[in-house]
Amino acid sequence: MTTVNEARGRLFKRKDGKYLIYVPVDLAEDSMFPFQTHSALPVKISFKVGDDKLKVEKWTEEETE
């Protein structure tokens, strides 16, 4: 069994002005992928100024306060 922990995704802007991040199926369905969902899952997306990385984490209830 091969683990997929890196893949080429895509960030794109829709016609309605919203941005979406595409996560390839092989990556999202890998047994070690940190997010398990069958529909939608709230996530926290952040970055550091000057860096070229996005951080994606599970959204916790404490963060909605």
C-alpha positions in Angstrom: 0.0 0.0 0.0 1.3 3.4 -1.0 0.7 6.4 1.3 -0.1 9.6 -0.5 0.9 12.6 1.7 1.6 15.0 -1.1 -0.3 15.9 -4.3 -0.9 18.7 -6.7 -4.1 20.6 -5.8 -5.4 23.9 -7.1 -6.6 27.2 -5.7 -9.1 28.9 -8.0 -11.6 31.7 -8.0 -15.2 31.1 -9.0 -17.3 33.4 -11.1 -19.2 34.4 -7.9 -16.0 35.7 -6.3 -15.5 32.7 -3.9 -12.2 30.9 -3.7 -12.0 27.1 -3.5 -9.1 24.8 -2.8 -9.2 21.5 -4.7 -7.7 18.5 -2.8 -7.0 15.5 -5.1 -9.0 12.4 -4.4 -5.8 10.2 -3.9 -4.7 12.5 -1.1 -8.1 13.1 0.6 -8.9 9.3 0.6 -5.5 8.2 1.9 -6.0 6.4 5.3 -3.5 8.8 6.9 -5.2 11.9 5.7 -6.1 14.0 8.8 -9.6 14.9 7.8 -12.3 12.2 7.6 -15.6 13.4 6.2 -18.3 12.4 3.8 -19.8 15.9 3.3 -18.5 19.2 4.6 -16.1 19.8 7.5 -15.4 23.3 9.0 -11.7 24.1 8.8 -9.5 26.9 9.9 -7.2 28.2 7.2 -4.3 30.5 8.1 -1.0 31.8 6.9 2.0 33.8 8.1 2.8 37.1 6.3 5.7 36.6 3.9 5.4 32.8 3.8 4.1 30.8 0.9 2.3 28.2 2.9 -1.3 27.7 4.0 -2.1 25.9 7.2 -5.4 23.9 7.3 -6.7 22.7 10.6 -9.9 21.2 12.0 -12.1 24.0 13.3 -12.9 23.5 17.0 -15.9 24.8 18.8 -13.8 27.1 21.0 -12.9 29.1 17.9 -16.5 30.1 17.2 -16.7 32.2 20.4 
